[in-house]
């Protein structure tokens, strides 16, 4: 199988990859309504419940309007950055397991969820880092922890590179950081970008979207509560009851085009805060070899391989990933020297 790292490198070279995206049905309406989220049938796990987040408007230095979701909590702040194509509220099941020991804040990245796309249409990943820093500044989260998934993990590391000392520690699950120095560059023919442009964006209803995603990879393995959060908050409802993805497939495609263009890998040595790089044992994306290559360049890093999970691990098993992240945060809080100059694979 082809890893995301391989896909990104192939994308920069114009490589081919089979796409399983659904075709886009014709005919869109411009009128939308936004009802209350649906409830998942049979959803009874109390661990998935958390207090409704407080929505906060954030404006980035380059003028992009974001929405951040503050879940509250009395402990240390944690800024959560989601993967490409998702939105901040997919963190709800995992955040519920971290509460009340942490104050978790998750934002919708530019062009995702309820956040605006950049006015110039440029989805360079330094913009994702600006989103993170704007959230930190607006919410007054002094030296928070960071919890990032996929492109969100890369965004956290890029943010720390742009402004050293922002984070107390970073937990990154399979950050999209291609081990290439110099960067491979933009992939205008990226297979992931082409797949995003063919993504089915309209469904007859939210329930139809949920059933569709639950029946096929990669979402078939996602925890029901996480999938429900993705569908409930990731679609806008039309007047006729049908729904459209809030993340325009073209915006997702442009983010994917830039996956191998950023220079985060080249400057990992400048990240001085402790970093945990986690990956799924069953991933087809950034597995043990990739995160070890990233860790080798970080002054204070460890890696962890999580059994039974894929690239969507934080959505597949919120219990396990939340426990892993909490253990890392507690270690950093308890020992200022933790992870100092000890890259490697943790037991």
Residue pairs with C-beta under 8 A, 6 or more apart in sequence:
1 284
2 10
2 17
2 284
3 283
3 284
3 285
3 286
3 287
3 290
4 174
4 176
4 192
4 259
4 284
4 285
4 286
4 311
5 178
5 179
5 285
5 286
5 290
7 15
7 17
7 190
7 191
7 192
8 176
8 178
8 184
8 187
8 190
8 192
8 259
8 260
9 15
9 178
9 180
9 184
9 260
10 16
10 17
10 191
11 187
11 189
11 190
11 191
11 192
11 193
11 256
11 257
11 259
11 260
12 184
12 185
12 186
12 187
12 190
12 260
12 261
13 184
14 187
14 189
15 191
16 191
17 191
17 192
17 195
19 191
19 194
19 195
19 198
20 195
20 216
20 217
21 195
21 196
21 198
21 199
21 200
22 198
22 199
22 200
22 212
23 198
23 200
24 198
24 199
24 200
24 201
24 202
24 249
25 200
25 202
28 202
28 244
29 238
29 239
29 240
31 238
31 239
32 236
32 237
32 238
32 239
32 244
33 237
33 238
33 239
34 236
34 237
35 237
37 206
37 228
37 232
37 233
38 206
38 207
38 210
38 228
38 231
38 232
39 228
40 210
40 224
40 225
40 228
42 224
43 224
43 225
43 228
45 225
47 93
47 96
47 97
47 319
48 92
48 93
48 96
48 225
48 318
49 96
50 71
50 92
50 95
50 96
50 99
51 71
51 72
51 99
53 69
53 70
53 71
53 72
53 89
53 106
54 69
54 70
54 72
55 67
55 68
55 69
55 70
55 114
56 67
56 68
56 69
56 70
56 138
56 139
57 65
57 66
57 67
57 68
58 65
58 66
58 67
58 68
58 107
58 131
58 134
58 135
58 138
58 139
59 65
59 66
59 134
59 138
60 66
60 110
60 127
60 130
60 131
60 134
61 130
61 134
62 118
62 127
62 130
63 119
64 110
64 115
64 116
64 117
64 118
64 119
64 127
64 130
64 131
65 115
65 116
66 107
66 108
66 109
66 110
66 115
66 116
66 131
66 134
66 135
67 88
67 107
67 108
67 113
67 114
67 115
68 88
68 105
68 106
68 107
68 108
68 135
68 138
68 139
69 88
69 89
69 105
69 106
69 107
69 108
70 103
70 104
70 105
70 139
71 92
71 95
71 99
71 103
71 104
71 105
71 106
72 99
72 103
73 98
73 99
73 100
73 101
73 102
73 103
73 104
74 100
74 101
74 103
75 100
75 101
75 102
75 103
76 102
76 103
76 144
76 145
76 168
76 329
76 333
77 102
77 103
77 104
77 105
77 139
77 141
77 142
77 144
77 145
78 98
78 102
78 103
78 104
78 105
78 144
78 145
78 146
78 147
78 325
78 329
79 105
79 106
79 107
79 132
79 135
79 136
79 141
79 144
79 145
79 146
79 147
79 156
79 167
80 88
80 91
80 94
80 95
80 104
80 105
80 106
80 107
80 146
80 147
80 148
80 152
81 106
81 107
81 109
81 128
81 132
81 146
81 147
81 148
81 149
81 151
81 152
81 153
81 155
81 156
82 88
82 90
82 91
82 106
82 108
82 109
82 112
82 149
82 150
82 152
83 149
83 150
83 151
83 152
83 312
84 109
84 112
84 150
84 151
84 176
84 252
84 255
84 256
85 112
85 196
85 247
85 252
85 255
86 112
86 149
86 230
86 234
86 247
87 108
87 109
87 112
87 113
87 114
87 230
87 233
87 234
87 246
87 247
88 106
88 107
88 108
88 109
88 113
89 106
89 113
89 229
89 230
89 232
89 233
90 226
90 229
90 230
90 233
90 234
90 315
91 104
91 106
91 147
91 314
92 225
92 226
92 229
93 223
93 225
93 226
93 229
93 315
93 318
94 226
94 314
94 318
94 321
94 322
94 325
95 104
95 106
96 318
97 318
97 319
97 322
97 323
98 104
98 322
98 325
98 326
101 326
102 145
102 326
102 329
103 141
104 147
105 135
105 139
105 141
105 144
107 115
107 131
107 132
107 135
108 114
108 115
109 115
109 128
109 131
109 151
109 152
109 155
110 116
110 117
110 118
110 123
110 127
110 128
110 131
111 117
111 118
111 123
111 247
111 248
111 251
111 252
111 254
111 255
112 246
112 247
112 251
113 233
113 234
113 246
113 247
114 246
115 131
117 123
117 248
117 251
118 127
121 254
122 254
123 251
123 254
123 255
123 257
123 258
124 258
124 261
124 262
125 151
125 154
125 155
125 158
125 255
125 258
125 259
125 261
125 262
125 264
126 158
126 162
126 262
128 151
128 152
128 154
128 155
128 158
128 255
129 155
129 158
129 159
129 161
129 162
130 159
130 162
131 155
132 146
132 155
132 156
132 158
132 159
133 159
133 162
133 163
133 166
135 141
136 144
136 159
136 166
143 165
143 166
143 167
143 168
144 167
144 168
145 167
145 168
145 169
145 170
145 171
145 329
145 332
146 156
146 159
146 160
146 167
146 169
146 170
146 171
146 172
147 156
147 171
147 325
148 154
148 155
148 156
148 157
148 170
148 171
148 172
148 173
148 175
149 172
149 173
149 174
149 313
149 314
150 173
150 174
150 175
150 176
150 285
150 311
151 175
151 176
151 255
151 259
152 175
153 170
153 172
153 173
153 174
153 175
153 176
153 177
154 172
154 175
154 176
154 177
154 262
154 264
156 167
156 170
156 172
156 175
157 170
157 172
157 175
157 177
157 264
157 268
157 271
157 275
158 262
158 264
159 166
159 167
160 166
160 167
160 170
160 271
160 273
161 264
161 267
161 270
161 271
164 270
164 271
164 272
165 272
165 273
167 273
168 273
168 332
168 333
169 273
169 274
169 275
169 276
169 328
169 329
169 332
170 271
170 273
170 274
170 275
170 276
171 275
171 276
171 278
171 324
171 325
171 328
171 329
172 275
172 276
172 277
172 278
173 278
173 279
173 313
173 314
173 321
174 278
174 279
174 280
174 283
174 285
174 286
174 287
174 290
174 291
174 311
174 313
175 264
175 277
175 286
175 291
175 294
176 259
176 286
177 262
177 264
177 265
177 268
177 286
177 294
178 184
178 259
178 260
178 265
179 265
179 290
179 293
179 294
180 260
180 265
181 265
181 266
182 263
182 266
183 260
183 261
183 262
183 263
183 265
183 266
184 260
184 261
185 260
185 261
186 257
186 258
186 260
186 261
187 193
187 256
187 257
187 258
187 259
187 260
187 261
188 257
190 253
190 256
190 257
190 259
192 253
192 256
192 259
193 253
193 254
193 256
193 257
194 253
196 249
196 250
196 252
196 253
196 256
197 249
197 250
197 253
198 249
199 245
199 249
199 252
200 212
201 244
201 245
201 248
201 249
202 242
202 243
202 244
202 245
203 209
203 212
203 235
203 242
203 243
204 241
204 242
205 241
205 242
205 243
206 231
206 232
206 235
206 237
206 243
209 231
209 235
209 243
210 227
210 228
210 231
213 219
213 220
213 222
213 227
213 230
213 231
214 220
214 222
214 224
214 227
218 310
218 311
218 312
219 227
219 230
219 312
221 310
221 312
221 316
222 230
222 312
222 315
222 316
223 315
223 316
223 317
223 318
225 318
226 314
226 315
226 316
226 318
227 315
230 315
234 245
234 246
234 247
235 243
235 244
235 245
235 246
236 243
236 244
236 246
237 243
238 244
265 294
265 297
268 294
268 297
268 298
269 297
269 298
269 299
271 298
271 299
272 299
272 300
273 300
274 300
274 301
274 328
274 332
274 338
274 339
274 340
275 295
275 298
275 300
275 301
275 302
275 339
276 301
276 302
276 303
276 304
276 324
276 325
276 328
276 339
276 346
277 291
277 294
277 295
277 298
277 301
277 302
277 303
277 304
278 291
278 303
278 304
278 305
278 306
278 313
278 321
278 324
279 285
279 286
279 287
279 288
279 290
279 291
279 303
279 304
279 305
279 306
279 313
280 287
280 305
280 306
280 308
280 309
280 310
280 311
280 313
280 316
281 287
281 305
281 306
281 307
281 308
281 309
282 308
282 309
282 310
283 309
283 310
283 311
283 313
284 310
284 311
285 310
285 311
286 311
287 305
288 303
288 305
288 345
291 303
292 303
292 343
292 344
292 345
294 301
295 301
295 302
295 303
295 343
295 344
296 343
298 343
299 340
299 341
300 338
300 339
300 340
300 341
300 342
301 339
301 342
301 343
302 339
302 342
302 343
302 344
302 345
302 346
303 343
303 344
303 345
303 346
304 324
304 345
304 346
305 345
306 313
306 317
306 320
306 321
306 324
308 317
309 316
309 317
309 320
309 321
310 316
313 320
313 321
314 321
331 338
331 339
332 338
332 339
